[in-house]
């Protein structure tokens, strides 16, 4: 594992995200499997652990606090986030204190205002709510050591929020696909201009960059047979000095070990490797239909109980590779799980960081589903 400096801290270049921990058949965190992953990550040099109030329906913070309880508190860096866009009836103080209790800590090393976007920015900047003032005080008190924000918004909004406070760091979605597709290049440059260090989320785009298309994968495998497809995304990121940490929500031990192998040292890809990656990326861009990162923010409030990220993933796979395995996945959906059950209420639209027209996508999926399954 190699390390970078972030806010005066020595941070592992690979961070452990706790949004996609392994789950059991009921969708709850598989604590044994998750503990094994956390222990292996810690014992192999990962010292940055990221969670949020809403991850795993609120269970992520509690599990992570328990998983790290046997470790010396100064031996790891803990990052958490405030859900200004989903506070419910709770006060800022109630939520923050609940987070401290869940995580079994009396301070956060890194703390972020969560998912600042075109819709939520008005909440975070609301002078009557005093969210920013509250967390400024917590930083002054030492309960928060480094204060930042995460954003899936457009560059214009990102720039606006960068300038409302002297932030210690920011967190953005950045990978070789979104460099142009979501214009993360502009956000990266804005951060560099402000000397604002970055933590990167979605470096493998929710797993989408772990397997591209058969043709694109072949290009990369031909260039570097020993590299996993996912490792290309991380190695691409290593070139950017201001990207201090790549957060990965590792669900399996296999993913963790592969990523640890990638981060054994910093590897700047060569011009020849960049050319191969560019060729593969262009093929992928032509195949991606819906830019979903599988964050699952849209799931909890869906009145129909639809697993929207799963449906979009199946649909994207179908539009790229309409093979038997994908048709089988479509066929396994129960009547209640199918896209036809979307009632287009629009609740999901308020939660999607990518501003995807989810009801429209599900209508499109429903339009091809029966024909695809029966092909």
C-alpha positions as CSV (number, residue, x, y, z in Angstrom):
1,X,0.0,0.0,0.0
2,X,1.3,3.5,-0.8
3,X,0.2,6.6,1.0
4,X,-0.6,10.2,0.2
5,X,-0.9,13.3,2.3
6,X,-4.4,14.7,2.9
7,X,-5.0,17.6,5.2
8,X,-1.7,16.8,7.0
9,X,-2.7,13.1,7.5
10,X,-0.9,10.1,5.9
11,X,-3.8,8.4,4.1
12,X,-3.8,5.1,2.2
13,X,-4.3,5.8,-1.5
14,X,-7.0,3.2,-1.4
15,X,-9.9,3.9,1.0
16,X,-12.5,1.4,2.2
17,X,-16.1,2.5,1.4
18,X,-18.9,1.0,3.6
19,X,-21.8,1.5,1.2
20,X,-21.5,-1.9,-0.6
21,X,-20.7,-4.3,2.2
22,X,-21.7,-8.0,1.7
23,X,-25.2,-8.7,2.6
24,X,-27.2,-11.8,3.5
25,X,-30.4,-13.2,1.8
26,X,-32.5,-10.7,3.6
27,X,-30.4,-7.7,2.4
28,X,-28.9,-7.1,5.8
29,X,-25.1,-6.7,6.3
30,X,-23.4,-10.0,6.5
31,X,-21.4,-9.2,9.6
32,X,-19.0,-12.1,9.5
33,X,-18.1,-11.6,5.8
34,X,-17.9,-7.8,6.3
35,X,-15.7,-8.2,9.4
36,X,-13.3,-10.4,7.5
37,X,-13.1,-7.7,4.8
38,X,-12.5,-4.9,7.2
39,X,-9.9,-6.9,9.1
40,X,-8.0,-7.8,6.0
41,X,-8.1,-4.2,4.7
42,X,-6.8,-2.9,8.0
43,X,-4.1,-5.5,8.3
44,X,-2.9,-4.8,4.7
45,X,-2.5,-1.0,5.1
46,X,-5.9,0.6,4.5
47,X,-6.4,3.3,7.1
48,X,-9.3,5.4,5.7
49,X,-12.9,4.2,6.3
50,X,-15.8,6.0,4.8
51,X,-19.5,5.6,5.8
52,X,-22.7,7.7,5.8
53,X,-25.9,8.1,7.8
54,X,-28.0,6.4,5.1
55,X,-25.8,3.6,3.9
56,X,-27.3,0.1,4.3
57,X,-30.5,1.7,5.7
58,X,-28.5,3.2,8.6
59,X,-26.7,0.0,9.5
60,X,-23.4,0.9,7.9
61,X,-22.3,3.3,10.7
62,X,-23.2,0.9,13.4
63,X,-21.4,-2.0,11.8
64,X,-18.3,0.0,11.0
65,X,-18.1,1.3,14.6
66,X,-18.3,-2.3,15.8
67,X,-15.9,-3.6,13.2
68,X,-13.2,-1.1,14.2
69,X,-13.9,-1.1,17.9
70,X,-10.9,-3.4,18.7
71,X,-8.5,-1.1,16.9
72,X,-6.5,1.8,18.5
73,X,-8.6,4.9,17.5
74,X,-5.5,6.7,16.3
75,X,-4.6,3.9,13.9
76,X,-7.4,4.6,11.4
77,X,-9.1,7.6,9.9
78,X,-12.9,7.7,10.0
79,X,-15.1,9.6,7.5
80,X,-18.8,10.2,7.8
81,X,-21.4,12.4,6.2
82,X,-24.4,14.6,7.1
83,X,-27.7,13.9,5.2
84,X,-29.0,17.4,4.9
85,X,-31.3,16.3,2.1
86,X,-32.9,13.6,4.3
87,X,-33.1,14.7,7.9
88,X,-36.8,13.8,8.5
89,X,-38.0,15.1,11.8
90,X,-34.6,15.0,13.5
91,X,-32.5,18.0,14.3
92,X,-28.9,18.5,13.1
93,X,-27.6,17.8,16.6
94,X,-29.7,14.6,17.0
95,X,-28.3,13.2,13.8
96,X,-24.7,14.1,14.5
97,X,-24.8,12.7,18.0
98,X,-26.4,9.6,16.7
99,X,-23.6,9.2,14.2
100,X,-21.0,9.5,16.9
101,X,-22.7,6.9,19.0
102,X,-23.2,4.5,16.1
103,X,-19.5,4.8,15.1
104,X,-18.4,4.4,18.8
105,X,-16.2,7.5,18.6
106,X,-16.1,11.0,20.1
107,X,-14.7,12.6,16.9
108,X,-14.6,12.2,13.1
109,X,-11.3,12.6,11.3
110,X,-13.1,13.6,8.1
111,X,-16.7,14.8,7.9
112,X,-18.7,15.8,4.8
113,X,-21.9,17.5,3.9
114,X,-23.4,14.6,1.9
115,X,-24.4,14.8,-1.8
116,X,-24.5,18.5,-2.5
117,X,-26.3,18.9,-5.8
118,X,-28.6,21.2,-7.6
119,X,-31.5,20.2,-5.4
120,X,-29.8,19.9,-2.0
121,X,-27.6,23.0,-2.2
122,X,-30.4,25.3,-1.1
123,X,-30.8,23.2,2.1
124,X,-27.1,23.3,3.0
125,X,-27.1,27.1,2.4
126,X,-30.3,27.8,4.2
127,X,-29.4,30.4,6.8
128,X,-32.3,29.5,9.1
129,X,-31.3,25.8,9.2
130,X,-27.7,26.8,10.0
131,X,-26.2,23.5,8.9
132,X,-22.9,25.0,7.8
133,X,-22.6,27.1,11.0
134,X,-23.2,24.0,13.1
135,X,-20.4,22.0,11.6
136,X,-18.0,25.0,11.6
137,X,-18.5,25.0,15.4
138,X,-18.0,21.2,15.6
139,X,-14.7,21.7,13.7
140,X,-13.6,24.5,16.1
141,X,-14.4,22.2,19.0
142,X,-12.3,19.4,17.5
143,X,-15.2,17.0,17.2
144,X,-14.6,17.2,13.4
145,X,-10.9,17.4,12.4
146,X,-11.3,18.1,8.7
147,X,-14.5,19.4,7.1
148,X,-15.5,18.9,3.5
149,X,-18.4,17.9,1.2
150,X,-19.3,15.4,-1.4
151,X,-20.9,16.3,-4.7
152,X,-22.5,14.5,-7.7
153,X,-23.6,17.9,-9.1
154,X,-22.6,19.7,-12.3
155,X,-19.4,21.7,-12.4
156,X,-21.2,25.1,-12.0
157,X,-22.8,24.0,-8.8
158,X,-19.6,22.4,-7.5
159,X,-17.7,25.7,-8.1
160,X,-20.4,27.6,-6.3
161,X,-20.3,25.4,-3.2
162,X,-16.5,25.4,-3.2
163,X,-16.5,29.1,-2.6
164,X,-19.0,29.3,0.3
165,X,-16.4,28.1,2.8
166,X,-12.7,27.4,3.2
167,X,-13.2,23.6,2.9
168,X,-10.4,21.2,3.9
169,X,-11.3,18.7,1.1
170,X,-14.0,17.7,-1.3
171,X,-15.2,14.4,-2.7
172,X,-16.3,13.9,-6.3
173,X,-17.1,11.2,-8.7
174,X,-14.1,10.7,-11.0
175,X,-13.2,7.9,-13.4
176,X,-12.0,7.6,-17.0
177,X,-15.6,7.3,-18.3
178,X,-17.0,10.3,-16.3
179,X,-14.0,12.4,-17.1
180,X,-15.9,13.6,-20.1
181,X,-19.3,11.9,-19.7
182,X,-20.1,13.8,-16.5
183,X,-17.3,16.4,-17.0
184,X,-15.4,15.5,-13.8
185,X,-12.4,17.0,-15.6
186,X,-13.8,20.5,-15.0
187,X,-14.5,19.7,-11.3
188,X,-11.0,18.4,-10.9
189,X,-9.4,21.5,-12.4
190,X,-11.6,23.7,-10.2
191,X,-10.3,21.9,-7.1
192,X,-6.7,22.2,-8.3
193,X,-7.1,25.9,-8.8
194,X,-8.4,26.3,-5.2
195,X,-5.7,24.0,-3.7
196,X,-8.6,21.8,-2.6
197,X,-7.6,18.2,-2.2
198,X,-9.9,15.5,-3.4
199,X,-11.2,12.2,-2.3
200,X,-12.6,10.2,-5.3
201,X,-15.8,8.2,-5.2
202,X,-17.0,5.9,-7.9
203,X,-13.5,5.2,-9.3
204,X,-14.8,2.0,-10.9
205,X,-18.3,3.5,-11.4
206,X,-20.1,1.2,-9.0
207,X,-18.4,-1.8,-10.6
208,X,-19.3,-0.8,-14.2
209,X,-15.6,-0.4,-15.0
210,X,-14.7,-3.9,-13.7
211,X,-16.1,-5.3,-16.9
212,X,-16.7,-3.2,-20.0
213,X,-17.8,-4.9,-23.1
214,X,-16.3,-8.1,-24.5
215,X,-14.5,-6.2,-27.3
216,X,-13.3,-3.5,-24.9
217,X,-12.1,-6.0,-22.3
218,X,-10.2,-7.8,-25.0
219,X,-8.3,-4.6,-26.0
220,X,-7.1,-4.2,-22.4
221,X,-6.3,-7.8,-21.8
222,X,-4.3,-7.9,-25.0
223,X,-2.3,-4.9,-23.8
224,X,-1.8,-6.1,-20.2
225,X,-2.8,-9.8,-19.7
226,X,-2.0,-9.8,-16.0
227,X,-4.1,-6.7,-15.1
228,X,-7.7,-7.0,-14.0
229,X,-10.1,-4.8,-15.9
230,X,-10.9,-2.9,-12.7
231,X,-7.3,-2.2,-12.1
232,X,-7.1,0.0,-15.2
233,X,-9.6,2.4,-13.6
234,X,-7.4,2.8,-10.5
235,X,-4.2,3.1,-12.4
236,X,-5.7,5.8,-14.6
237,X,-6.6,7.7,-11.5
238,X,-3.0,7.5,-10.0
239,X,-1.8,10.0,-12.5
240,X,-3.7,12.8,-10.8
241,X,-1.7,14.3,-7.9
242,X,-4.7,16.1,-6.4
243,X,-6.8,12.8,-6.1
244,X,-5.5,11.7,-2.7
245,X,-7.8,8.7,-2.1
246,X,-9.8,6.4,-4.3
247,X,-12.8,5.0,-2.3
248,X,-13.8,1.5,-3.2
249,X,-16.9,-0.1,-1.9
250,X,-15.5,-3.6,-1.9
251,X,-18.1,-6.4,-1.5
252,X,-15.9,-9.5,-1.8
253,X,-12.5,-10.5,-0.6
254,X,-11.5,-11.1,-4.2
255,X,-12.2,-7.4,-5.0
256,X,-10.3,-6.3,-2.0
257,X,-7.2,-8.5,-2.7
258,X,-7.2,-7.3,-6.4
259,X,-7.3,-3.7,-5.3
260,X,-4.6,-4.1,-2.7
261,X,-2.4,-5.7,-5.4
262,X,-3.1,-2.6,-7.6
263,X,-2.2,-0.2,-4.8
264,X,1.0,-1.9,-3.8
265,X,2.7,0.9,-5.6
266,X,1.8,4.0,-7.7
267,X,1.8,3.1,-11.3
268,X,1.5,5.8,-14.0
269,X,0.2,4.2,-17.2
270,X,2.3,4.7,-20.3
271,X,1.3,6.4,-23.5
272,X,0.8,3.0,-25.2
273,X,-1.5,1.9,-22.3
274,X,-3.4,5.2,-22.4
275,X,-4.1,4.6,-26.1
276,X,-5.5,1.1,-25.4
277,X,-7.6,2.5,-22.6
278,X,-8.9,5.3,-24.8
279,X,-9.9,2.8,-27.5
280,X,-11.7,0.6,-24.9
281,X,-13.4,3.6,-23.3
282,X,-14.8,4.8,-26.7
283,X,-16.3,1.4,-27.2
284,X,-17.8,1.5,-23.7
285,X,-19.2,5.0,-24.2
286,X,-21.0,3.7,-27.3
287,X,-22.6,0.9,-25.3
288,X,-23.6,2.6,-22.0
289,X,-27.3,3.5,-22.1
290,X,-28.0,4.9,-18.6
291,X,-25.2,6.5,-16.5
292,X,-26.2,4.8,-13.2
293,X,-23.5,4.3,-10.6
294,X,-25.6,1.9,-8.4
295,X,-25.5,4.2,-5.4
296,X,-29.1,3.1,-4.4
297,X,-30.2,6.4,-3.0
298,X,-33.4,6.0,-5.0
299,X,-34.4,2.7,-3.4
300,X,-35.6,3.3,0.1
301,X,-38.4,5.7,-0.7
302,X,-39.7,3.9,-3.8
303,X,-43.4,3.2,-2.9
304,X,-43.3,0.1,-5.1
305,X,-40.2,-1.3,-3.5
306,X,-38.4,-1.6,-6.8
307,X,-34.6,-2.3,-6.8
308,X,-34.0,0.5,-9.3
309,X,-30.2,0.2,-9.6
310,X,-30.6,-3.6,-10.3
311,X,-33.2,-2.9,-13.0
312,X,-31.0,-0.2,-14.6
313,X,-28.0,-2.5,-14.5
314,X,-29.9,-5.3,-16.2
315,X,-31.2,-2.9,-18.8
316,X,-27.7,-1.5,-19.4
317,X,-26.3,-5.0,-19.8
318,X,-29.0,-5.9,-22.2
319,X,-28.4,-2.8,-24.4
320,X,-24.7,-3.7,-24.5
321,X,-24.7,-7.5,-24.6
322,X,-28.1,-9.0,-25.3
323,X,-26.9,-12.5,-24.4
324,X,-28.6,-15.5,-22.8
325,X,-27.2,-14.7,-19.3
326,X,-28.7,-11.2,-19.4
327,X,-32.1,-12.5,-20.6
328,X,-32.0,-15.0,-17.8
329,X,-31.5,-12.2,-15.3
330,X,-34.5,-10.4,-16.7
331,X,-36.5,-13.6,-16.6
332,X,-35.7,-14.1,-12.9
333,X,-37.5,-10.9,-11.9
334,X,-40.8,-11.7,-10.1
335,X,-44.0,-9.8,-11.2
336,X,-43.5,-7.4,-8.3
337,X,-39.9,-6.7,-9.3
338,X,-40.5,-5.9,-12.9
339,X,-40.1,-2.3,-14.4
340,X,-43.8,-2.3,-15.4
341,X,-44.6,-1.7,-11.7
342,X,-43.1,1.8,-11.7
343,X,-46.0,4.3,-11.2
344,X,-43.9,7.3,-12.3
345,X,-44.5,9.0,-9.0
346,X,-41.1,10.8,-9.4
347,X,-40.0,10.3,-5.8
348,X,-36.7,8.7,-7.1
349,X,-35.9,11.8,-9.1
350,X,-35.2,13.7,-5.9
351,X,-32.6,11.2,-4.8
352,X,-30.7,10.5,-8.0
353,X,-27.2,12.2,-8.1
354,X,-27.0,11.6,-11.8
355,X,-30.3,13.3,-12.6
356,X,-31.4,10.2,-14.5
357,X,-35.0,10.2,-15.7
358,X,-35.7,6.9,-13.9
359,X,-39.4,6.5,-14.7
360,X,-38.6,7.1,-18.4
361,X,-35.8,4.5,-18.2
362,X,-38.1,1.9,-16.6
363,X,-40.7,2.5,-19.3
364,X,-38.0,1.9,-22.0
365,X,-36.9,-1.3,-20.1
366,X,-40.5,-2.5,-19.8
367,X,-40.9,-1.9,-23.6
368,X,-38.2,-4.4,-24.5
369,X,-38.4,-6.9,-21.6
370,X,-40.9,-9.4,-22.8
371,X,-39.5,-9.6,-26.2
372,X,-35.9,-10.0,-24.8
373,X,-36.9,-12.7,-22.3
374,X,-38.7,-14.7,-24.9
375,X,-36.0,-14.3,-27.6
